[in-house]
Amino acid sequence: MARRKGKAIDGGSGDRSRPRKKAKVATQMLDAETATPAPASEPELVLPDSLDSSSATAIRDLLLARRGASLVVDAGQVQRVGIQSLQVLLAAAQTWRADGQNYAVRNPSSALLETIALVGLSADQFLFEGSSP
């Protein structure tokens, strides 16, 4: 153990001076998954132009906040789609269907449709507006 300006420096695993970021992130994700959110007053959720992997958690949280009420998701601005965000949208369609709530994706962009086809899924699985469940 070295000393620096009168303070002990412990470079080993016993150094607890810094909080662990991973534990905090995992706790936040767990809280969002287990919370029972109140239905939001907004009946429509407009998706951003980029649904990359970094936005999947935020989209999931927005959807969870609207669970328990009818929802229309506007996907007209989507230009980039990551697999994680696609999984979130598919899970939302399945969740709303299982809950017996109205759910539809309106105005799916060509980028969204192409990504769905590329990964071998059916557009019907995402409950696009006008498609039959």
C-alpha positions as CSV (number, residue, x, y, z in Angstrom):
1,M,0.0,0.0,0.0
2,A,1.5,3.3,-1.0
3,R,1.0,6.7,0.6
4,R,0.3,9.9,-1.3
5,K,0.0,13.3,0.3
6,G,-0.8,11.8,3.6
7,K,-3.5,9.4,2.3
8,A,-3.2,5.7,1.8
9,I,-3.8,4.4,-1.8
10,D,-5.2,0.9,-2.1
11,G,-5.1,-0.2,-5.7
12,G,-6.6,-3.6,-4.9
13,S,-10.1,-4.9,-4.9
14,G,-10.6,-3.5,-1.4
15,D,-11.0,0.0,-2.8
16,R,-14.6,0.9,-2.3
17,S,-14.3,4.7,-2.9
18,R,-16.0,4.6,-6.3
19,P,-19.6,3.4,-6.7
20,R,-20.1,0.7,-9.3
21,K,-22.0,1.9,-12.3
22,K,-23.1,-1.5,-13.5
23,A,-25.0,-2.3,-10.3
24,K,-26.8,1.0,-10.5
25,V,-27.8,0.4,-14.2
26,A,-29.0,-3.1,-13.4
27,T,-31.0,-1.9,-10.5
28,Q,-32.7,0.8,-12.6
29,M,-33.6,-1.7,-15.3
30,L,-35.0,-4.1,-12.7
31,D,-37.1,-1.3,-11.1
32,A,-38.5,-0.4,-14.5
33,E,-39.4,-4.0,-15.3
34,T,-41.1,-4.7,-11.9
35,A,-42.9,-1.4,-11.5
36,T,-46.6,-1.2,-12.2
37,P,-46.8,2.1,-14.1
38,A,-49.9,4.1,-14.3
39,P,-51.4,4.5,-17.8
40,A,-50.2,7.7,-19.5
41,S,-52.7,10.2,-20.8
42,E,-51.1,10.2,-24.3
43,P,-52.7,7.6,-26.5
44,E,-50.0,7.8,-29.1
45,L,-46.3,7.2,-28.9
46,V,-44.1,8.6,-31.7
47,L,-40.9,6.6,-32.2
48,P,-37.7,8.5,-32.9
49,D,-35.8,8.2,-36.2
50,S,-33.2,5.9,-34.7
51,L,-34.2,2.8,-32.9
52,D,-30.6,1.6,-32.3
53,S,-29.5,-0.6,-29.4
54,S,-28.9,2.4,-27.1
55,S,-32.5,3.5,-27.4
56,A,-34.1,0.1,-26.7
57,T,-34.2,0.6,-22.9
58,A,-35.8,4.1,-23.3
59,I,-38.4,2.8,-25.7
60,R,-39.2,-0.1,-23.3
61,D,-39.6,2.4,-20.4
62,L,-42.0,4.6,-22.5
63,L,-44.0,1.5,-23.5
64,L,-44.2,0.2,-19.9
65,A,-45.4,3.6,-18.7
66,R,-48.4,3.2,-21.1
67,R,-49.2,-0.4,-20.2
68,G,-52.8,-1.0,-19.2
69,A,-54.3,1.4,-21.8
70,S,-54.9,1.4,-25.5
71,L,-51.9,2.6,-27.5
72,V,-51.0,3.6,-31.0
73,V,-47.3,3.7,-31.9
74,D,-46.4,6.0,-34.8
75,A,-43.3,4.5,-36.6
76,G,-43.3,6.9,-39.6
77,Q,-40.0,8.6,-38.7
78,V,-38.0,5.5,-38.1
79,Q,-34.9,5.3,-40.3
80,R,-32.6,3.0,-38.3
81,V,-33.6,-0.1,-36.5
82,G,-31.6,-2.3,-34.2
83,I,-32.5,-5.8,-33.2
84,Q,-32.9,-4.9,-29.5
85,S,-35.5,-2.2,-30.3
86,L,-37.2,-4.6,-32.7
87,Q,-37.5,-7.1,-29.8
88,V,-39.0,-4.4,-27.6
89,L,-41.6,-3.5,-30.2
90,L,-42.5,-7.2,-30.7
91,A,-42.8,-7.8,-27.0
92,A,-45.0,-4.7,-26.7
93,A,-47.4,-6.1,-29.3
94,Q,-47.5,-9.5,-27.6
95,T,-48.0,-7.9,-24.2
96,W,-50.9,-5.6,-25.3
97,R,-52.5,-8.6,-27.0
98,A,-52.2,-10.7,-23.9
99,D,-53.6,-7.9,-21.7
100,G,-56.6,-7.6,-24.0
101,Q,-55.7,-3.9,-24.8
102,N,-55.9,-2.2,-28.2
103,Y,-52.5,-1.7,-29.7
104,A,-51.4,-0.8,-33.2
105,V,-48.3,0.5,-35.0
106,R,-49.3,3.2,-37.4
107,N,-47.4,4.3,-40.5
108,P,-44.4,1.8,-40.4
109,S,-41.5,3.2,-42.3
110,S,-39.8,1.3,-45.1
111,A,-36.7,0.9,-42.8
112,L,-38.8,-0.8,-40.1
113,L,-40.5,-3.1,-42.6
114,E,-37.2,-4.0,-44.3
115,T,-35.6,-4.9,-40.9
116,I,-38.6,-7.0,-39.9
117,A,-38.3,-8.9,-43.2
118,L,-34.5,-9.2,-43.0
119,V,-34.7,-10.9,-39.6
120,G,-37.4,-13.3,-40.8
121,L,-40.3,-12.0,-38.9
122,S,-43.8,-11.2,-40.1
123,A,-45.2,-7.7,-40.2
124,D,-48.4,-9.1,-38.7
125,Q,-46.6,-10.0,-35.5
126,F,-46.1,-6.3,-34.8
127,L,-49.8,-5.4,-35.0
128,F,-49.6,-2.8,-37.7
129,E,-52.7,-0.7,-38.0
130,G,-55.2,-2.3,-40.3
131,S,-53.7,-5.8,-39.9
132,S,-55.7,-8.5,-38.3
133,P,-54.5,-10.0,-35.0
